[in-house]
Every structure is written in C-alpha cells, then in structure tokens.
C-alpha cells in the first residue's frame, strides 16, 4: 500500500513540474512557526510581482555569498519578494546564519525541516533558486551561484 501511495505522489509531483507549476506545499515560517502555504502566498501577489525562492543550507559556502546579493536585489527591486528556504537546518544554526548575513525582516525566512522541496521541485543540491509569480509558473530555475544566474535574475526583474 505504501509503495502505491509513493508512486501516486511521485506521479503527481512530476506532472506538476512538467506543466511548469510550482507545487503547493507547506513550509514553516521561521519568525512565528506558522505554515507558509505556497499557493496562497503566490495568489496574494500583484500581477507584476515576482517571488524568488532561494533554497539554501547554513553550511553552504556559495549560498552565503549569494544571499547578500539576493537581498540587495530585493531592496532595489520593489516588485521582487524574497524567501530564503533553509533545508533541514536546526533553528539555532538558521538564526546564527541570518544574523551573520544581516538578513532584514522583510525577507521571508522559511524552514523545510523534512527537506521535501528536493523531491517536490526536482533538485538535488543548494543553492537553488526558483522564480515564479501570481500565475505559479516557474519563470526561471537557477542552479548554483554563478554570475550568469545573477545576470539572468536581474534581466527577469527588468521586464
């Protein structure tokens, strides 16, 4: 029975990704421990806004270089909402990392304690960034921290 359920979940996940839609899955808000319902949050965007989900870990050195750049982009581009999603990290390590990087209160800090994002979004490592909007379509999928990825994100913001 468990294997049948697993196959159904996998097929649903891959179907959603094949259509280019962000799957609806809950993450936990670091600030208050409440559930962050992905689709409801995306529905609240204006049609011109974009939502950037940056999946990260506290032990990832490239992530720690990328996060300040993403914060700067979100400060200079009012149509960008930024969420940092920490994958499987203990709360105290997340707190230390966001403090050391100077993450401002307007950046949404989320926790994926069970690391379900890897399977739901079909990626295997961090940093990994997804850009989406109110339509829930994945507009960009940026793997790793590279100059090319940052340039692509900047060009998306200019549209």
C-alpha positions as CSV (number, residue, x, y, z in Angstrom):
1,X,0.0,0.0,0.0
2,X,2.8,2.4,0.9
3,X,4.5,1.8,-2.5
4,X,1.3,2.6,-4.4
5,X,0.9,5.8,-2.4
6,X,4.5,6.7,-3.1
7,X,4.1,6.1,-6.9
8,X,0.9,8.3,-6.9
9,X,2.8,11.1,-5.0
10,X,5.7,10.9,-7.4
11,X,3.5,10.9,-10.5
12,X,1.6,14.0,-9.2
13,X,4.9,15.8,-8.4
14,X,6.3,15.1,-11.8
15,X,3.1,16.0,-13.6
16,X,3.0,19.4,-11.8
17,X,6.7,20.0,-12.7
18,X,6.2,19.0,-16.3
19,X,3.5,21.7,-16.5
20,X,5.9,24.2,-15.1
21,X,3.8,25.0,-12.0
22,X,5.2,25.4,-8.5
23,X,3.7,22.7,-6.4
24,X,1.7,23.7,-3.4
25,X,3.5,22.5,-0.3
26,X,3.7,24.0,3.2
27,X,6.9,25.3,4.6
28,X,7.3,26.7,8.1
29,X,7.9,30.4,8.8
30,X,11.0,31.0,11.0
31,X,9.6,34.1,12.6
32,X,6.4,32.6,14.1
33,X,6.4,28.9,13.3
34,X,3.2,29.1,11.2
35,X,2.7,27.2,8.0
36,X,3.6,29.2,4.8
37,X,1.1,27.9,2.2
38,X,2.9,28.5,-1.0
39,X,0.0,28.9,-3.4
40,X,-2.0,31.2,-1.1
41,X,1.1,33.4,-0.8
42,X,1.6,33.5,-4.6
43,X,-2.1,34.3,-5.0
44,X,-1.6,37.5,-2.9
45,X,1.0,38.9,-5.3
46,X,0.2,41.7,-7.7
47,X,0.4,40.6,-11.3
48,X,3.7,42.4,-11.8
49,X,5.4,41.0,-8.7
50,X,7.8,38.0,-8.7
51,X,8.6,35.7,-5.9
52,X,12.1,34.4,-5.6
53,X,12.6,31.2,-3.5
54,X,16.2,30.6,-2.7
55,X,16.8,27.1,-1.3
56,X,19.9,27.1,1.0
57,X,21.7,25.4,3.9
58,X,23.6,27.0,6.7
59,X,26.7,25.0,5.8
60,X,26.7,26.1,2.1
61,X,29.6,28.5,1.4
62,X,28.3,29.6,-2.1
63,X,24.9,30.2,-0.5
64,X,26.4,32.6,2.0
65,X,27.9,34.5,-0.9
66,X,24.6,34.5,-2.9
67,X,22.2,35.6,-0.2
68,X,23.6,39.1,0.3
69,X,23.3,39.7,-3.5
70,X,19.7,38.4,-3.4
71,X,18.9,40.7,-0.5
72,X,20.4,43.7,-2.4
73,X,18.3,42.8,-5.5
74,X,15.2,42.6,-3.4
75,X,15.9,46.0,-1.8
76,X,16.4,47.7,-5.2
77,X,13.5,46.0,-7.0
78,X,10.2,46.6,-5.3
79,X,8.4,44.0,-7.4
80,X,10.6,41.2,-6.0
81,X,9.7,39.2,-2.9
82,X,12.4,37.1,-1.5
83,X,12.2,33.9,0.6
84,X,15.2,32.0,1.9
85,X,14.3,28.4,2.5
86,X,16.7,26.6,4.8
87,X,16.8,22.9,4.1
88,X,16.9,20.6,7.2
89,X,18.9,23.0,9.3
90,X,18.5,23.3,13.1
91,X,16.8,26.6,14.2
92,X,19.8,27.8,16.1
93,X,22.0,27.5,13.1
94,X,19.5,29.3,10.9
95,X,19.3,32.1,13.5
96,X,23.1,32.4,13.6
97,X,23.3,32.5,9.8
98,X,20.6,35.1,9.2
99,X,22.2,37.2,11.9
100,X,25.7,36.9,10.4
101,X,24.4,37.7,6.9
102,X,22.3,40.6,8.1
103,X,19.0,39.3,6.7
104,X,16.5,42.1,7.0
105,X,13.0,41.5,8.5
106,X,11.2,42.0,5.1
107,X,13.0,38.8,3.7
108,X,10.8,35.8,4.4
109,X,12.8,33.1,6.2
110,X,11.3,29.6,5.8
111,X,12.2,26.2,7.1
112,X,11.9,22.9,5.2
113,X,12.7,20.7,8.1
114,X,11.9,17.5,6.2
115,X,13.7,18.6,3.0
116,X,10.6,17.8,0.9
117,X,11.4,20.6,-1.5
118,X,14.2,18.5,-3.1
119,X,11.6,16.0,-4.3
120,X,8.7,18.4,-4.9
121,X,10.8,20.7,-7.1
122,X,13.1,18.1,-8.5
123,X,16.5,19.4,-7.5
124,X,19.3,17.8,-5.6
125,X,21.5,20.5,-4.1
126,X,21.8,24.1,-2.9
127,X,21.9,26.9,-3.7
128,X,18.9,26.5,-6.0
129,X,16.6,29.4,-6.8
130,X,13.1,29.4,-8.4
131,X,11.4,32.5,-9.7
132,X,7.7,32.5,-10.0
133,X,4.7,34.8,-9.9
134,X,1.0,35.0,-9.2
135,X,0.4,32.6,-12.1
136,X,2.5,30.0,-10.2
137,X,4.5,29.2,-13.4
138,X,8.2,28.6,-12.9
139,X,9.8,31.5,-14.8
140,X,13.4,30.6,-14.0
141,X,15.2,27.8,-12.3
142,X,18.8,28.8,-11.2
143,X,21.1,26.0,-10.1
144,X,24.1,27.1,-8.1
145,X,25.6,30.5,-7.5
146,X,27.1,31.9,-10.7
147,X,27.5,35.3,-12.4
148,X,25.3,34.0,-15.2
149,X,22.4,33.1,-12.8
150,X,22.6,36.5,-11.1
151,X,22.5,38.2,-14.6
152,X,19.5,36.2,-15.6
153,X,17.7,37.1,-12.4
154,X,18.5,40.8,-13.0
155,X,17.2,40.6,-16.5
156,X,13.9,39.0,-15.3
157,X,13.5,41.8,-12.8
158,X,13.9,44.4,-15.6
159,X,10.9,43.0,-17.6
